[in-house]
Amino acid sequence: MSTDFTALFDEWSDSYDETVAGHDPEYNEVFRNYLHILEEVVKKSKGNTIEFGVGTGNLTQLLVKSGKRVCGIEPSAGMRKVAKQKLPEVKILQGDFLSFTHPFQFVDTIVSTYAFHHLTDDEKETAIRNYSSILGNDGKIVFADTLFEDENAKSNMILKAENSRFHRLANDLRTEYYTTIPVMKDLFEQNDFTVTFTQKNDFVWIIEAKKRRRES
């Protein structure tokens, strides 16, 4: 996972909550239904939960309020600082999707919102394979992230952003590692998960992957 993203989020930490609240017109659609999306991730989660890409702690806060035991993983020092100010009682550790430690003997759920696209498809596969090994038979992954139905849909969204003069968004869509539903489906199924995708706005889908129960 590139350190460029860490530097970006260090810079973004002071204004991130304003962005998700809809104060940046280029990203209004990306963050439409933001609170609802976070609440849906919480509803689908259970038990001991690892959250990747904690950011400023918005999802973390909802998970804690719902009674989950949470360990947060966040590579950005700036984001960790903001999250710890909100949630001093929560363990928020330095790390990322691929390199992390956690305090749980058993992990029930792995969650993340608006972050998994920072990994290449090969890195996504490595991460999912690792998560399959640490989750129990009833474990699950619940991610909310930008996905596209296919490469044509992604190209059309880039063109739409350009026509709207949303140049930062268009560049983001070109340079980040946004992938497609067929690719994600294959990555999960290859690693013993069944997976469903639920669209929440023009960009974001909730990915719910349940680990297949192994026969004893």
VEXTORMAR-836918 format. One record per residue: residue number from 0; residue in three letters; z, x, y of N, C-alpha, C in turn. Coordinates in nm, 3 decimals. Each point is the difference from the previous one (the first is absolute). Example, Ala and Ser with C-alpha at 12.3 -4.5 7.8 and 13.67 -1.06 7.14 Angstrom:
<recs>
k_r_nw_nu_nv_caw_cau_cav_cw_cu_cv
0_Ala_0.780_1.319_-0.569_0.000_-0.089_0.119_0.000_0.090_0.120
1_Ser_-0.072_-0.035_0.105_0.006_0.082_0.119_0.073_-0.077_0.109
</recs>
This chain:
<recs>
k_r_nw_nu_nv_caw_cau_cav_cw_cu_cv
0_Met_0.000_0.086_-0.119_0.000_-0.086_0.119_0.000_0.089_0.124
1_Ser_-0.091_-0.023_0.092_-0.021_0.088_0.114_0.118_-0.002_0.098
2_Thr_0.034_0.120_0.051_0.104_0.008_0.103_-0.049_-0.056_0.132
3_Asp_-0.133_-0.018_0.015_-0.052_-0.059_0.124_0.058_-0.139_0.021
4_Phe_0.018_-0.075_-0.110_0.056_-0.134_0.011_0.145_0.005_0.047
5_Thr_0.074_0.101_-0.046_0.139_0.014_0.041_0.011_0.021_0.150
6_Ala_-0.084_0.088_0.054_0.000_0.025_0.143_-0.038_-0.125_0.079
7_Leu_-0.098_-0.074_-0.052_-0.042_-0.125_0.065_0.116_-0.098_0.008
8_Phe_0.074_-0.014_-0.109_0.108_-0.097_-0.002_0.122_0.048_0.079
9_Asp_0.019_0.129_0.011_0.103_0.050_0.091_-0.028_-0.048_0.143
10_Glu_-0.128_0.010_0.040_-0.040_-0.043_0.135_0.010_-0.151_0.016
11_Trp_-0.028_-0.073_-0.108_-0.007_-0.146_0.005_0.137_-0.067_-0.012
12_Ser_0.102_0.075_-0.038_0.129_-0.061_-0.036_0.062_-0.080_0.115
13_Asp_-0.019_0.046_0.124_0.063_-0.070_0.114_-0.070_-0.131_0.034
14_Ser_-0.128_-0.015_-0.036_-0.074_-0.120_0.039_-0.048_-0.082_-0.119
15_Tyr_0.036_0.040_-0.122_-0.051_-0.068_-0.120_0.037_-0.148_0.000
16_Asp_0.125_-0.032_0.033_0.044_-0.140_-0.003_-0.077_-0.085_0.101
17_Glu_-0.041_0.060_0.112_-0.081_-0.075_0.097_-0.139_-0.028_-0.058
18_Thr_-0.054_0.096_-0.074_-0.132_-0.018_-0.059_0.000_-0.115_-0.101
19_Val_0.098_0.000_-0.090_0.003_-0.104_-0.103_0.034_-0.136_0.059
20_Ala_0.058_-0.001_0.121_0.030_-0.126_0.066_-0.123_-0.060_0.068
21_Gly_-0.113_0.073_-0.002_-0.123_-0.054_0.055_-0.033_0.045_0.140
22_His_0.060_0.111_0.045_-0.024_0.046_0.137_-0.124_0.088_0.013
23_Asp_-0.066_0.029_-0.113_-0.122_0.081_0.002_-0.115_-0.087_-0.049
24_Pro_-0.089_-0.044_0.091_-0.104_-0.096_-0.038_-0.093_0.050_-0.111
25_Glu_-0.022_0.131_-0.010_-0.088_0.051_-0.105_0.056_-0.027_-0.138
26_Tyr_0.132_-0.005_-0.010_0.065_-0.013_-0.131_0.068_-0.136_-0.019
27_Asn_-0.033_-0.096_0.086_0.062_-0.132_-0.012_-0.024_-0.062_-0.138
28_Glu_-0.124_0.008_-0.048_-0.031_-0.063_-0.128_0.064_0.077_-0.116
29_Val_0.006_0.130_0.011_0.063_0.081_-0.106_0.145_-0.043_-0.020
30_Phe_0.068_-0.031_0.110_0.142_-0.033_-0.008_0.027_-0.150_0.016
31_Arg_-0.106_-0.082_-0.009_0.023_-0.145_0.004_0.080_-0.042_-0.123
32_Asn_0.098_-0.086_0.021_0.091_-0.044_-0.106_0.090_0.113_-0.051
33_Tyr_0.027_0.098_0.086_0.075_0.119_-0.041_0.134_-0.036_-0.065
34_Leu_0.080_-0.082_0.069_0.131_-0.034_-0.055_-0.013_-0.077_-0.131
35_His_-0.095_-0.093_-0.005_-0.022_-0.076_-0.123_-0.039_0.093_-0.115
36_Ile_-0.084_0.100_0.027_-0.042_0.095_-0.103_0.121_0.076_-0.053
37_Leu_0.086_0.047_0.090_0.121_0.070_-0.042_0.090_-0.091_-0.083
38_Glu_0.014_-0.124_0.043_0.085_-0.095_-0.073_-0.056_-0.027_-0.140
39_Glu_-0.131_-0.005_-0.014_-0.061_-0.022_-0.131_0.027_0.119_-0.093
40_Val_-0.005_0.120_0.054_0.031_0.118_-0.080_0.145_-0.006_-0.048
41_Val_0.090_-0.040_0.088_0.142_-0.011_-0.036_0.018_-0.104_-0.111
42_Lys_-0.065_-0.116_0.013_0.014_-0.106_-0.100_-0.045_0.045_-0.138
43_Lys_-0.099_0.087_-0.005_-0.055_0.044_-0.127_0.077_0.119_-0.058
44_Ser_0.098_0.052_0.074_0.076_0.117_-0.042_0.129_-0.041_-0.069
45_Lys_0.058_0.095_-0.073_0.126_-0.028_-0.070_0.076_0.130_-0.023
46_Gly_0.133_-0.012_-0.007_0.085_0.108_-0.046_-0.007_0.128_0.079
47_Asn_0.013_0.113_-0.070_-0.005_0.132_0.062_-0.142_0.028_0.048
48_Thr_-0.013_0.022_0.130_-0.133_0.005_0.061_-0.021_0.131_0.074
49_Ile_-0.110_0.066_-0.029_-0.044_0.116_0.078_-0.108_-0.048_0.096
50_Glu_0.019_0.032_0.127_-0.102_-0.033_0.101_-0.065_0.128_0.051
51_Phe_-0.132_0.006_-0.009_-0.075_0.113_0.052_-0.057_-0.034_0.138
52_Gly_0.006_0.098_0.091_-0.052_-0.021_0.134_0.086_-0.098_0.078
53_Val_0.129_0.031_0.007_0.097_-0.089_0.066_-0.037_-0.030_0.144
54_Gly_-0.060_0.097_0.068_-0.030_-0.019_0.141_0.126_-0.022_0.080
55_Thr_0.001_-0.103_0.084_0.117_-0.028_0.083_0.101_-0.090_-0.069
56_Gly_-0.022_-0.031_-0.128_0.100_-0.071_-0.078_-0.009_-0.151_0.001
57_Asn_-0.114_-0.054_0.040_-0.011_-0.147_0.008_0.008_-0.066_-0.137
58_Leu_-0.077_0.051_-0.096_0.008_-0.055_-0.136_0.135_0.033_-0.062
59_Thr_0.047_0.120_0.023_0.130_0.043_-0.053_0.110_-0.098_0.038
60_Gln_0.001_-0.038_0.125_0.101_-0.091_0.052_-0.002_-0.133_-0.074
61_Leu_-0.119_-0.052_-0.026_-0.013_-0.127_-0.071_0.041_0.013_-0.146
62_Leu_-0.033_0.113_-0.061_0.040_0.023_-0.139_0.151_0.003_-0.013
63_Val_0.066_0.069_0.092_0.146_0.010_-0.004_0.063_-0.137_0.021
64_Lys_-0.052_-0.077_0.095_0.054_-0.133_0.026_-0.015_-0.092_-0.120
65_Ser_-0.101_0.024_-0.082_-0.024_-0.085_-0.117_0.084_0.045_-0.120
66_Gly_0.079_0.106_0.016_0.089_0.042_-0.107_-0.053_0.110_-0.089
67_Lys_-0.117_0.059_0.032_-0.053_0.108_-0.081_0.076_0.130_0.030
68_Arg_0.013_0.085_-0.102_0.047_0.137_0.021_-0.123_0.084_0.031
69_Val_-0.003_0.062_0.116_-0.122_0.064_0.049_0.021_0.149_0.024
70_Cys_-0.097_0.078_-0.044_-0.013_0.139_0.042_-0.134_0.014_0.068
71_Gly_0.000_0.046_0.124_-0.123_0.015_0.076_-0.051_0.143_-0.005
72_Ile_-0.132_0.014_-0.008_-0.066_0.131_0.002_-0.096_0.002_0.118
73_Glu_0.016_0.099_0.089_-0.082_0.005_0.121_-0.025_0.146_0.040
74_Pro_-0.127_0.040_0.012_-0.030_0.140_0.035_0.021_0.035_0.147
75_Ser_-0.008_-0.098_0.089_0.006_0.026_0.145_0.144_0.005_0.050
76_Ala_0.038_0.112_0.060_0.135_0.013_0.055_0.023_-0.101_0.112
77_Gly_-0.103_-0.025_0.081_0.013_-0.096_0.108_0.026_-0.140_-0.051
78_Met_-0.073_-0.040_-0.102_0.019_-0.133_-0.060_0.137_-0.009_-0.068
79_Arg_0.040_0.105_-0.071_0.131_-0.002_-0.066_0.112_-0.017_0.103
80_Lys_-0.014_0.066_0.113_0.102_-0.010_0.104_0.015_-0.144_0.048
81_Val_-0.111_-0.068_0.027_0.005_-0.139_0.047_0.059_-0.090_-0.108
82_Ala_-0.045_0.019_-0.125_0.049_-0.084_-0.109_0.150_0.019_-0.023
83_Lys_0.047_0.123_0.008_0.142_0.026_-0.022_0.086_-0.058_0.112
84_Gln_-0.056_-0.007_0.121_0.073_-0.064_0.110_0.018_-0.148_-0.028
85_Lys_-0.103_-0.063_-0.059_0.009_-0.142_-0.034_0.090_-0.024_-0.120
86_Leu_-0.007_0.092_-0.097_0.063_-0.022_-0.130_0.078_0.123_-0.044
87_Pro_0.110_0.031_0.068_0.075_0.122_-0.033_0.058_0.000_-0.140
88_Glu_0.014_-0.118_-0.060_0.060_-0.009_-0.133_-0.099_0.022_-0.113
89_Val_-0.129_0.006_0.031_-0.103_0.011_-0.103_-0.040_0.146_-0.020
90_Lys_-0.017_0.039_-0.125_-0.046_0.136_-0.032_-0.150_0.007_0.027
91_Ile_-0.036_0.080_0.101_-0.141_0.020_0.034_-0.028_0.149_-0.009
92_Leu_-0.083_0.038_-0.097_-0.020_0.140_-0.034_-0.138_0.049_0.042
93_Gln_-0.009_0.129_0.026_-0.129_0.061_0.027_-0.080_0.008_-0.129
94_Gly_-0.127_-0.035_0.008_-0.088_0.004_-0.116_-0.122_-0.085_0.026
95_Asp_-0.085_-0.010_-0.101_-0.119_-0.084_0.014_-0.033_-0.062_-0.136
96_Phe_-0.115_-0.065_-0.008_-0.039_-0.070_-0.123_-0.005_0.091_-0.123
97_Leu_-0.027_0.128_0.023_-0.023_0.093_-0.110_0.115_0.095_-0.024
98_Ser_0.086_0.018_0.098_0.109_0.096_-0.012_0.127_-0.063_0.055
99_Phe_0.094_-0.032_-0.088_0.119_-0.073_0.044_0.111_0.011_-0.104
100_Thr_0.121_-0.029_0.045_0.115_-0.017_-0.089_0.064_-0.134_0.034
101_His_0.077_-0.054_-0.095_0.069_-0.126_0.025_0.130_-0.001_-0.079
102_Pro_0.097_-0.084_0.038_0.131_0.004_-0.064_0.018_-0.096_-0.118
103_Phe_-0.104_-0.074_-0.038_0.017_-0.107_-0.098_-0.018_0.052_-0.144
104_Gln_0.085_-0.050_-0.089_-0.021_0.026_-0.142_-0.114_-0.086_-0.053
105_Phe_-0.009_-0.124_0.053_-0.107_-0.092_-0.037_-0.068_-0.049_0.127
106_Val_-0.133_-0.006_-0.002_-0.077_-0.050_0.114_-0.068_-0.130_-0.041
107_Asp_0.025_-0.107_0.077_-0.057_-0.131_-0.032_-0.129_-0.027_0.077
108_Thr_-0.004_0.044_0.126_-0.115_-0.031_0.085_-0.033_0.119_0.089
109_Ile_-0.130_0.021_0.021_-0.049_0.099_0.096_-0.083_-0.076_0.102
110_Val_0.033_0.016_0.128_-0.066_-0.077_0.105_-0.054_0.092_0.109
111_Ser_-0.096_-0.052_0.073_-0.052_0.069_0.118_-0.086_-0.097_0.079
112_Thr_-0.001_0.016_0.131_-0.088_-0.079_0.085_-0.073_0.091_0.098
113_Tyr_-0.130_-0.024_0.013_-0.083_0.069_0.099_0.005_0.153_-0.015
114_Ala_-0.002_0.051_-0.123_0.014_0.145_-0.015_-0.080_0.061_-0.115
115_Phe_-0.027_-0.074_-0.107_-0.058_0.061_-0.120_-0.140_0.056_0.027
116_His_-0.066_-0.048_0.106_-0.134_0.048_0.033_-0.001_0.143_0.052
117_His_0.116_0.060_0.021_0.003_0.141_0.041_-0.031_0.094_-0.116
118_Leu_-0.007_-0.053_-0.121_-0.032_0.079_-0.118_-0.147_-0.018_-0.037
119_Thr_-0.063_0.108_-0.046_-0.134_-0.012_-0.058_0.009_-0.082_-0.128
120_Asp_-0.114_-0.043_-0.051_0.003_-0.077_-0.125_0.058_0.082_-0.115
121_Asp_-0.030_0.130_-0.004_0.058_0.085_-0.105_0.152_0.009_0.017
122_Glu_0.047_0.012_0.123_0.144_0.004_0.024_0.066_-0.133_-0.033
123_Lys_-0.069_-0.110_0.030_0.052_-0.132_-0.037_0.021_-0.008_-0.151
124_Glu_-0.096_0.050_-0.076_0.011_-0.005_-0.146_0.119_0.083_-0.047
125_Thr_0.019_0.118_0.057_0.114_0.085_-0.036_0.131_-0.071_0.030
126_Ala_0.008_-0.064_0.117_0.121_-0.072_0.039_0.029_-0.115_-0.096
127_Ile_-0.100_-0.081_-0.029_0.019_-0.117_-0.087_0.042_0.045_-0.140
128_Arg_-0.060_0.107_-0.050_0.039_0.052_-0.131_0.147_0.043_-0.001
129_Asn_0.043_0.063_0.107_0.139_0.042_0.013_0.093_-0.121_0.005
130_Tyr_-0.038_-0.102_0.075_0.084_-0.119_0.012_0.011_-0.072_-0.134
131_Ser_-0.107_0.000_-0.077_0.004_-0.063_-0.131_0.105_0.066_-0.089
132_Ser_0.019_0.131_0.017_0.095_0.072_-0.083_0.145_-0.022_0.041
133_Ile_0.025_-0.038_0.125_0.140_-0.016_0.044_0.044_-0.146_0.004
134_Leu_-0.093_-0.093_-0.009_0.035_-0.142_-0.003_0.033_-0.044_-0.142
135_Gly_0.094_-0.092_-0.014_0.030_-0.059_-0.130_-0.108_-0.097_-0.044
136_Asn_0.016_-0.058_-0.118_-0.100_-0.091_-0.056_-0.028_-0.119_0.091
137_Asp_0.102_-0.045_0.073_-0.019_-0.114_0.090_-0.021_0.044_0.145
138_Gly_-0.025_0.127_0.019_-0.016_0.052_0.135_-0.129_-0.043_0.065
139_Lys_-0.005_0.009_0.132_-0.120_-0.043_0.071_-0.020_0.081_0.127
140_Ile_-0.121_0.000_0.046_-0.039_0.061_0.127_-0.049_-0.112_0.090
141_Val_0.049_-0.003_0.125_-0.045_-0.099_0.097_-0.038_0.073_0.127
142_Phe_-0.129_0.008_0.026_-0.052_0.066_0.119_-0.073_-0.101_0.088
143_Ala_0.006_0.019_0.130_-0.086_-0.072_0.094_-0.079_0.105_0.076
144_Asp_-0.132_-0.010_-0.004_-0.081_0.104_0.063_-0.141_-0.052_0.027
145_Thr_-0.070_0.073_0.085_-0.139_-0.033_0.027_-0.087_0.036_-0.120
146_Leu_-0.075_-0.100_-0.048_-0.095_0.016_-0.110_-0.127_-0.076_0.035
147_Phe_-0.106_0.033_-0.073_-0.126_-0.072_0.019_-0.052_-0.046_-0.135
148_Glu_-0.069_-0.113_0.001_-0.052_-0.055_-0.125_-0.104_0.092_-0.063
149_Asp_-0.074_0.071_0.084_-0.096_0.100_-0.050_-0.040_0.088_0.117
150_Glu_-0.084_0.100_-0.026_-0.039_0.094_0.105_-0.082_-0.068_0.109
151_Asn_-0.076_-0.103_-0.036_-0.078_-0.073_0.100_0.091_-0.072_0.099
152_Ala_0.108_-0.059_-0.050_0.097_-0.067_0.088_0.065_0.100_0.094
153_Lys_0.028_0.119_-0.049_0.058_0.105_0.085_-0.098_0.041_0.110
154_Ser_-0.126_0.020_-0.036_-0.102_0.037_0.099_-0.016_-0.107_0.106
155_Asn_0.002_-0.126_-0.042_-0.012_-0.110_0.095_0.118_-0.004_0.096
156_Met_0.120_0.033_-0.049_0.117_-0.001_0.087_-0.006_0.113_0.103
157_Ile_-0.053_0.115_-0.042_-0.017_0.110_0.095_-0.100_-0.041_0.109
158_Leu_-0.110_-0.062_-0.040_-0.101_-0.045_0.096_0.059_-0.103_0.095
159_Lys_0.079_-0.092_-0.052_0.063_-0.101_0.084_0.093_0.064_0.103
160_Ala_0.076_0.100_-0.041_0.089_0.070_0.092_-0.080_0.071_0.109
161_Glu_-0.109_0.063_-0.038_-0.085_0.068_0.098_-0.058_-0.099_0.100
162_Asn_-0.049_-0.113_-0.048_-0.059_-0.101_0.088_0.104_-0.059_0.095
163_Ser_0.125_0.001_-0.042_0.109_-0.048_0.086_0.054_0.110_0.090
164_Arg_-0.061_0.119_-0.009_0.044_0.118_0.074_0.142_0.041_-0.034
165_Phe_0.038_-0.026_-0.123_0.128_0.045_-0.052_-0.023_0.137_-0.067
166_His_-0.017_0.102_0.086_-0.042_0.130_-0.052_0.109_0.070_-0.080
167_Arg_0.125_-0.017_0.039_0.110_0.060_-0.077_0.008_-0.062_-0.139
168_Leu_-0.014_-0.132_-0.006_0.004_-0.068_-0.129_-0.118_0.042_-0.086
169_Ala_-0.119_0.007_0.058_-0.118_0.040_-0.077_0.017_0.141_-0.056
170_Asn_0.052_0.090_0.081_0.023_0.137_-0.046_0.105_0.004_-0.111
171_Asp_0.103_-0.081_0.017_0.105_-0.010_-0.102_-0.061_-0.046_-0.133
172_Leu_-0.084_-0.102_0.004_-0.060_-0.054_-0.122_-0.093_0.102_-0.066
173_Arg_-0.060_0.087_0.080_-0.089_0.102_-0.055_0.076_0.117_-0.062
174_Thr_0.110_0.039_0.062_0.064_0.127_-0.035_0.118_-0.012_-0.095
175_Glu_0.068_-0.116_-0.001_0.110_-0.019_-0.095_-0.059_-0.032_-0.138
176_Tyr_0.084_0.001_-0.102_-0.046_-0.014_-0.137_0.012_-0.145_-0.048
177_Tyr_-0.050_-0.093_0.081_0.001_-0.140_-0.041_-0.094_-0.017_-0.119
178_Thr_0.048_-0.072_-0.100_-0.078_-0.013_-0.122_-0.033_-0.146_-0.026
179_Thr_-0.052_-0.029_-0.119_-0.046_-0.135_-0.033_0.085_-0.059_-0.112
180_Ile_-0.006_-0.130_-0.011_0.077_-0.069_-0.105_-0.043_0.045_-0.140
181_Pro_-0.130_0.011_-0.031_-0.036_0.046_-0.136_0.058_0.138_-0.034
182_Val_0.001_0.091_0.097_0.058_0.132_-0.025_0.149_-0.011_-0.028
183_Met_0.072_-0.075_0.084_0.144_-0.015_-0.019_0.031_-0.069_-0.132
184_Lys_-0.078_-0.100_-0.036_0.021_-0.071_-0.126_-0.010_0.098_-0.118
185_Asp_-0.102_0.084_0.002_-0.018_0.097_-0.107_0.117_0.099_-0.005
186_Leu_0.044_0.047_0.116_0.109_0.098_0.003_0.127_-0.056_-0.061
187_Phe_0.031_-0.125_0.031_0.121_-0.061_-0.055_-0.016_-0.028_-0.150
188_Glu_-0.112_-0.057_-0.039_-0.018_-0.036_-0.141_-0.003_0.123_-0.090
189_Gln_-0.052_0.112_0.050_-0.001_0.123_-0.078_0.141_0.054_-0.024
190_Asn_0.094_-0.046_0.080_0.137_0.051_-0.008_0.100_-0.108_-0.043
191_Asp_-0.047_-0.093_-0.083_0.086_-0.099_-0.066_0.058_-0.106_0.092
192_Phe_-0.076_-0.041_0.100_0.042_-0.109_0.088_-0.101_-0.114_-0.008
193_Thr_0.050_-0.121_0.016_-0.087_-0.113_0.035_0.016_-0.020_0.151
194_Val_-0.106_-0.035_0.069_0.005_0.000_0.146_-0.072_-0.122_0.058
195_Thr_0.057_-0.051_0.109_-0.063_-0.109_0.076_-0.008_0.041_0.147
196_Phe_-0.097_-0.061_0.070_-0.024_0.030_0.140_-0.001_-0.132_0.079
197_Thr_0.077_-0.006_0.108_0.007_-0.120_0.083_-0.028_0.038_0.144
198_Gln_-0.104_-0.057_0.060_-0.039_0.036_0.135_0.090_-0.069_0.102
199_Lys_0.046_0.076_0.100_0.092_-0.053_0.102_-0.062_-0.003_0.140
200_Asn_-0.099_0.081_0.027_-0.080_-0.009_0.122_-0.132_0.070_-0.028
201_Asp_-0.081_0.026_0.103_-0.132_0.058_-0.025_0.005_0.140_-0.059
202_Phe_0.115_0.066_0.012_0.014_0.137_-0.048_0.097_0.014_-0.116
203_Val_0.111_-0.067_0.006_0.113_0.030_-0.089_0.007_-0.092_-0.121
204_Trp_0.023_0.061_-0.114_0.021_-0.071_-0.126_0.135_0.040_-0.057
205_Ile_0.065_-0.092_-0.067_0.120_0.034_-0.077_-0.044_0.030_-0.142
206_Ile_0.041_0.117_-0.046_-0.029_0.046_-0.135_0.128_-0.013_-0.081
207_Glu_-0.001_-0.079_-0.105_0.116_-0.015_-0.087_-0.039_0.046_-0.139
208_Ala_0.058_0.112_-0.041_-0.033_0.061_-0.128_0.123_-0.002_-0.090
209_Lys_-0.012_-0.066_-0.114_0.111_-0.011_-0.094_-0.026_0.090_-0.120
210_Lys_0.100_0.077_-0.035_-0.017_0.090_-0.114_-0.008_-0.079_-0.129
211_Arg_-0.097_0.036_-0.083_-0.015_-0.068_-0.128_0.118_0.034_-0.091
212_Arg_0.054_-0.100_-0.065_0.112_0.021_-0.091_-0.052_0.069_-0.127
213_Arg_0.064_0.110_-0.032_-0.040_0.073_-0.119_0.072_-0.055_-0.122
214_Glu_-0.076_-0.013_-0.106_0.058_-0.050_-0.125_0.088_0.108_-0.062
215_Ser_0.118_-0.042_-0.047_0.092_0.096_-0.062_-0.035_0.021_-0.146
</recs>
